[in-house]
Amino acid sequence: MLIKRTKTHEPRPSEITPESIYRQRRNIMGAAALAGLGAVGGLPWRPALARVAFDSGKLGKSALSTDEAPTDLDDITHYNNFYELGTRKSDPARHADELITDPWSISVSGHCEKPGKLTLEDFLKGQDFEERIYRLRCVEGWSMVIPWVGFPLSKALARFQPTSRAKYVAFESLLDPEHLHGQRRKILDWPYREGLRMDEAMHPLTILAVGLYGKVLPNQNGAPIRLVVPWKYGFKSIKSIVAIRFIEQQPPTTWNQQAPDEYGFYSNVNPEVPHPRWSQRRERRIGEFRKRKTLKFNGYAEEVASLYRGMDLKKYF
Ligand code: MTE
């Protein structure tokens, strides 16, 4: 995400690894996987690889997955937006240890029959995890393809029996300025907040992710549990969730509050609606050199366009 004073929205050349190095890394990682994880000790991507959690043999791949090639693990885990851990793309990986994920619980409240508190263990028990390979398009103009491990948000929400007064779902990230150095600065109005309309939240594409590349989420990607809404700009996919509320009115959201002219509540990926300071027509897929066209709803129009029928998407951007 960009705070106004920043001039460029492009990844700096120094932040993009040349293709030859990518290939080299892939080979090393493949070899490391074959030889056992010990082989990668000391290399920067070790934390992600070391967090073995899901039996890849049992992880089904969702039919909703894209068949595009996933982005390199090293880029997914070292090119992040997670302002609680710093504002540079490399900061979240560097400061990942500041995020304390154990113990963890999520409070669920508001308009529902069964409000409650969930520990992560409760959440993980009995879930049918699958691999969901989704495109992620950041509002800044770059994109990735990420093999998440997750389950539909609708399943988690149904447990709490939302009532007919629940029109929106509001989410909140962890507030822990003692450990998260980013929260000791007034960069954003902490904690990070996001929201969805109820039908968006219940849509089968919307998931809670607990892992990526077959292993539990690295802290920098929003451990232990985060939202993923693949047809919206990446900032809607809130990380490290501690609270979920069913509410009647559209909730305030972090980037919309920060700069309402630039970041709307809906934030559907839309090449026809430019950001006030740059076009959204094209994007750079991390790991590629030529820009590609941005697709409406990030390529998920067939699945989600009906949610917005009759809405003026220039007004409700
Ligand atoms: N969630 C929290 N709590 N804090 C953040 O700063 N950044 C958002 C989103 N979720 C952010 C967040 C933005 S701008 C993007 S693009 C995605 O996380 C990036 O997710 P990734 O780092 O896993 O690619």
Residues whose N, C-alpha, C, O or C-beta is under 5 A from the ligand:
A	BS01	MTE	M1 I76 Y79 N80 N81 F82 Y83 E84 C138 S173 Y192 Q220 N221 G234 F235 S237 I238 K239
